[in-house]
Amino acid sequence: MEKRKSAAKRAAKPRVYAGGCLCGAIRFEAEGPVERPHTCSCKMCQRHAGALTAAWVEFPEAAVRWVGPGGAPSLYRSSDASSRAFCPTCGSSLGAIDDAPVVALLLGVFDSNTRKELMPRADAYRGGRPRWWHLETKS
């Protein structure tokens, strides 16, 4: 009976996802579940990530804690609804903090970014990609 209680308690505990910037000053912990795993190829995401396509997952703002020695990331107000997050020390892009309130984190900044639940399930702004750029996403 005690083993069942312990297993049920572990199963009910939300998953925590950790990550951070290149220099380690900005670190985060985000409690799952992840929301909207997707890619985006709009010009704003391309410039923010320095890549033709950015891969993202979202969390409610209350589910994200900035736990590194640098505290919360620096922000650049990139649109009427969102600010881009980056490390002021190393310049790493971390994601976007939307007014929704949602924190969208780039998949590349997660310590363990190969977890199945992080896999993009949708693509936004496909028209922003060069014709030779191909991605596979599964639904």
N, C-alpha and C positions, 0 to 999 in steps of 0.2 A: 504494500500500500504506500509506504514512504517513497519508494522509487517512482511510482506513478505521479505522485505530487511533484516531485523534483523535476521529472521530465515535462510535466504540464507547465510548471513555472518557467523552465527554460524556453519552451515553445512560445509562451506568451510574451517573452521579453523582446522588444523591438530590436532589429538589427542596427548596428552602428557602423557607419561608413566614415573612414578617416582619410585625410590627405593634406596636401599643402603645396606651397610654392617651391621653387628650385633651391632657394637658400635655406628654407626651413623656418624663416621668421613668422610666416603666416601659416597657421595650421587650423584645420577644422575637424569637427566631428558632426556628422549629420545622422539623425535617427530616421530610419526607414519607416514605411516603405518608400521607395523612389517613385517619383511621378514623372510622366511624360519623357521617357528616354527617347531622344530624337537627334537627328542631325539637322544642321542649317547651313545653307550656302549663300545667304544674303551677303551683300557687300559689307554691311556693318560687322557681321560675325567673322567674315574673312579678314577684315582689318584688325579686329580685336584678337583673334587667335593666330594670325599670321599663317593661315592655312586656307585652302580652298573650301574646306568643309569643317565645321566645328561640331563636335558631338557633345551633347548636354544631357543632364538629368536635373529634375527639379525637386525641391523640398519646400515645405512651408517655412517661412522665415523663423518661426519659433522652434523648429526642429534642428536648426543649425547653430552650433556654438563655435566661436573663434577661440581656440585654445593655445595657440603658439605664443612665443615671447613677443611677437610684433603686434599682437592683438588683432583687431579687425583689419581687413584690407583697405587700401585707399580706393576711392571711388572717382569715376569720371562720368558725369551726367551725359549719356549718349543719346537720349531721346526724351520725349515727354513722359514716358512710362518706365524708364529703366536707367540704371547706372551700371557701368562696367567696373568689375572689381579686379584689382591687381596689387602685387606686392611693391611697396615703395622702395624696397632695398634692391631686389634683383630684377624687378620689372615683369615677373611672371604674370600672365593672365590667369585668373582663377575662375571667373564666371561673370554673372550679372545679378544684381539685386534689383528686382522689379518692385514697382509700387503695389503690386497685387495683394499682399506681400509674399513674394516668392523669391527663393534663392536658387538660381540656376547655376550649376557647377559644371565646368568642362571635365569630360571623362579623363583626360590626361593628367589631372591633378590628384586623382585618387590613388592611395597607396596600393589598393588591389582593384584595378579597373577591368579585370577579366571576369568578374562575377556575371552570371547569366542575366540577372535582373537589371543590369546596367546597359545591356545591349540595346542600341537604338531600334525602335519599332516603327518609326515614321521619319519622313524626310520633309524639310521645309525649304522653299526657294530653290528647287532643283534647277530652275532656269538660270541661276547665278553661276552654275558650274560650267567650265569649258566642256565641250562635247566629248573630249577624250577622257574626262574624269568620271570614273564609274565607282559606285558604292553598292554594296549589297546590304539590305536590311530584311529581316524576316518578321512576319507578324505572328 
